[in-house]
């Protein structure tokens, strides 16, 4: 009888242990989030004067909602890219301007979110502002959406110029009337940046940096941004006046997927 009781107690103990393992919350069993490599930094730690308006943490973007992987409104870049922006900012401040970043490092899961959105042809809620003249079926073929992005390598950023002193940008409220991103400045969404001829993330050929339809002050503003950044080692993507990449890239062949958050930059080995 004693042996049987001992055996039963053993079975009960084993069963309880098994239940304890299977009852562990899913979050605890999940693999930890990837962290940023040592050479990634928060831009504000290198230059706190650069304005950050991180669009993909908000609903004011072509998707119309916060994008996967953006946990905090934080610009993260490789250190060489951040230091290049600091040098450009130093030169621009003397002229009465500041840089403003819209997006920096972008996790692969965010790119995957863009792809899913582009494949959902029924989701057109932000079309009137961001791609009014482009059929959504053309977003991949025309190069507006791709399965990989240079942003995920950590040395690419989207940015513009702000005339100082900077005015606040009015918050975007989901559901408000949308105006085409290439409308006159006084009609489109009121960004506090200088007039570049289109808004940020405008899916239109008018966004090409040297589009001949963009003249006067708008062209002057684009060239000031382009010339200043190219002088410190940043290369413009000709199809997007706001898109620049530091060269040579520290990680030219790696697409990272750590979240955009301060936590991704802490506890690194």
C-alpha positions in Angstrom: 0.0 0.0 0.0 2.8 2.4 0.8 4.5 1.6 -2.5 1.3 2.2 -4.4 0.7 5.5 -2.6 4.3 6.6 -3.4 3.8 5.7 -7.0 0.5 7.6 -7.2 2.1 10.6 -5.6 4.8 10.5 -8.2 2.3 10.3 -11.0 0.4 13.3 -9.6 3.6 15.3 -9.2 4.6 14.6 -12.8 1.2 15.5 -14.1 1.2 18.7 -12.2 4.6 19.6 -13.6 3.3 18.9 -17.1 0.3 21.2 -16.5 2.6 23.9 -15.2 4.7 23.8 -18.4 1.7 23.8 -20.7 0.1 26.7 -18.7 3.0 29.1 -19.3 1.6 32.1 -21.1 2.2 32.2 -24.8 4.3 35.4 -24.5 6.7 33.7 -22.1 7.1 30.8 -24.5 7.7 33.0 -27.5 11.2 33.7 -28.6 12.5 37.1 -27.4 12.3 40.0 -29.9 15.4 40.6 -32.0 17.7 43.5 -30.9 19.5 46.1 -32.9 23.3 45.5 -33.6 25.7 47.6 -31.6 26.2 50.2 -34.4 22.5 51.3 -34.4 21.6 54.4 -32.4 18.6 56.6 -31.7 19.1 59.7 -33.8 18.2 62.0 -30.9 21.2 60.7 -29.0 23.4 62.0 -31.8 21.5 65.2 -32.6 18.5 66.1 -30.5 17.8 69.2 -32.6 16.6 67.3 -35.6 12.7 67.2 -35.7 11.1 63.8 -35.6 7.6 63.2 -37.0 7.5 59.5 -37.4 4.5 58.9 -39.6 4.2 55.1 -39.4 3.5 55.2 -35.7 0.4 57.2 -36.6 -2.6 56.7 -38.8 -1.5 59.5 -41.2 0.1 57.4 -43.8 -0.9 55.5 -47.0 -2.0 52.5 -45.0 -4.2 54.5 -42.7 -3.1 52.9 -39.4 -0.1 52.3 -37.2 2.3 50.1 -39.1 3.5 46.7 -37.7 6.8 47.0 -35.8 6.6 50.7 -34.9 6.3 50.7 -31.1 7.5 54.2 -30.4 8.0 57.4 -32.4 11.7 57.0 -32.6 14.2 57.4 -35.4 16.8 54.6 -35.3 19.8 54.6 -37.7 23.2 53.1 -38.1 25.7 55.5 -36.3 27.4 56.6 -39.5 24.1 57.6 -41.0 23.0 59.5 -37.9 26.4 61.3 -37.7 26.0 62.3 -41.4 22.6 63.8 -40.5 24.1 65.7 -37.6 26.7 67.2 -39.9 24.0 68.3 -42.4 21.9 69.7 -39.6 24.8 71.8 -38.3 25.1 73.4 -41.8 21.3 73.9 -42.2 20.9 75.5 -38.8 23.2 78.3 -39.8 20.9 79.0 -42.8 17.7 79.0 -40.6 16.5 75.5 -41.4 16.1 72.2 -39.6 15.9 68.6 -40.9 12.7 66.7 -40.1 12.6 62.9 -40.4 9.5 61.0 -41.3 10.9 57.5 -41.2 14.3 55.9 -40.6 15.1 52.3 -39.9 12.0 50.2 -40.9 11.6 46.6 -39.7 10.9 43.9 -42.2 7.5 43.2 -40.5 6.5 46.8 -41.5 7.5 46.1 -45.1 5.4 42.9 -44.9 2.5 45.0 -43.7 2.8 47.3 -46.7 2.7 44.3 -49.0 -0.4 42.9 -47.4 -2.1 46.3 -47.6 -1.1 46.6 -51.3 -2.6 43.2 -52.1 -5.9 44.1 -50.5 -7.5 46.0 -53.3 -10.6 46.7 -51.3 -8.7 48.9 -48.8 -8.7 52.3 -50.5 -9.4 54.6 -47.5 -6.2 56.7 -48.0 -6.2 56.8 -51.8 -7.6 60.4 -52.1 -4.4 61.8 -50.4 -1.6 59.4 -51.1 -2.2 57.9 -54.5 -5.2 59.7 -56.1 -4.0 59.2 -59.7 -2.5 55.7 -59.3 -4.6 52.5 -59.6 -3.8 50.3 -56.6 -3.2 47.3 -58.9 -0.2 49.2 -60.2 1.6 49.8 -56.9 4.1 46.9 -57.3 4.6 47.3 -61.0 5.3 51.0 -60.6 7.7 50.5 -57.8 5.8 52.2 -55.0 5.6 49.0 -52.9 8.2 46.2 -52.8 8.9 43.1 -50.7 12.2 44.5 -49.5 13.2 48.0 -48.5 16.6 49.7 -48.0 15.1 51.2 -44.8 15.4 47.8 -43.2 19.2 47.9 -43.6 19.3 50.9 -41.2 21.0 53.6 -43.3 18.1 55.0 -45.2 15.8 57.8 -44.0 12.9 59.9 -45.3 13.1 63.5 -44.5 12.4 67.1 -45.3 13.3 70.7 -44.3 11.5 73.0 -41.8 12.1 76.7 -41.8 12.9 77.9 -38.2 11.3 78.7 -35.9 9.3 75.5 -36.5 5.5 75.8 -36.3 3.6 72.8 -34.9 1.9 70.4 -37.3 -1.8 70.0 -36.8 -2.7 66.5 -35.7 -4.3 64.2 -38.2 -7.7 62.8 -37.2 -8.8 59.6 -39.0 -11.8 60.1 -41.1 -11.1 63.7 -41.9 -11.5 64.8 -45.6 -8.4 64.0 -47.6 -6.8 66.2 -50.2 -4.4 65.0 -53.0 -0.8 65.0 -51.9 0.2 67.1 -55.0 -2.5 69.8 -54.4 -1.3 73.4 -53.7 0.4 73.7 -50.3 -2.5 75.7 -48.9 -5.0 72.9 -49.7 -3.1 69.7 -48.8 -2.5 68.4 -45.3 -0.8 71.3 -43.3 2.8 70.0 -42.7 5.2 72.5 -41.1 7.9 71.8 -43.6 8.9 74.0 -46.6 7.0 73.5 -49.8 8.4 70.6 -51.8 5.7 70.5 -54.4 4.1 67.3 -52.9 3.5 65.9 -49.5 5.5 63.0 -48.0 4.9 59.5 -49.5 3.0 60.9 -52.5 2.7 58.1 -55.0 3.0 60.2 -58.1 5.7 61.1 -60.6 5.6 64.7 -59.3 7.6 63.2 -56.3 10.5 62.5 -58.6 13.2 64.8 -57.2 13.9 66.6 -60.5 10.4 66.4 -62.1 10.3 69.3 -64.6 6.9 70.4 -63.3 8.4 71.3 -60.0 9.9 74.8 -60.4 10.5 78.0 -58.5 10.7 77.8 -54.7 9.6 74.2 -54.6 12.6 73.2 -56.8 14.9 75.4 -54.8 13.8 73.7 -51.6 14.3 70.2 -53.1 17.8 71.1 -54.3 18.8 72.6 -50.9 17.8 69.3 -49.2 19.5 67.2 -51.9 22.7 69.2 -52.1 23.2 69.5 -48.4 22.7 65.8 -47.8 24.8 64.7 -50.7 27.7 66.8 -49.4 27.8 64.6 -46.3 27.6 61.2 -48.0 23.8 60.7 -48.5 22.5 59.6 -51.9 19.0 60.5 -53.1 16.6 58.1 -54.7 15.6 60.0 -57.8 11.9 58.8 -57.6 11.4 60.3 -54.1 12.6 63.7 -53.1 12.5 62.7 -49.4 14.5 59.4 -49.6 18.2 59.3 -48.9 20.7 56.5 -48.1 24.1 56.9 -46.4 26.9 55.4 -48.5 28.7 53.1 -48.0 26.1 51.2 -46.0 27.4 49.3 -43.0 24.9 46.5 -43.7 24.3 46.5 -47.4 22.9 43.0 -47.5 21.0 42.6 -44.2 17.3 43.3 -43.7 16.7 43.6 -40.0 13.4 43.0 -38.1 13.8 44.3 -34.6 11.0 46.7 -33.5 11.3 50.4 -33.6 11.6 51.1 -29.8 14.1 52.2 -27.3 14.1 48.6 -25.9 15.6 47.4 -29.2 18.7 49.5 -28.4 19.2 48.4 -24.8 20.6 45.2 -23.3 22.8 44.5 -26.4 25.8 42.2 -26.1 
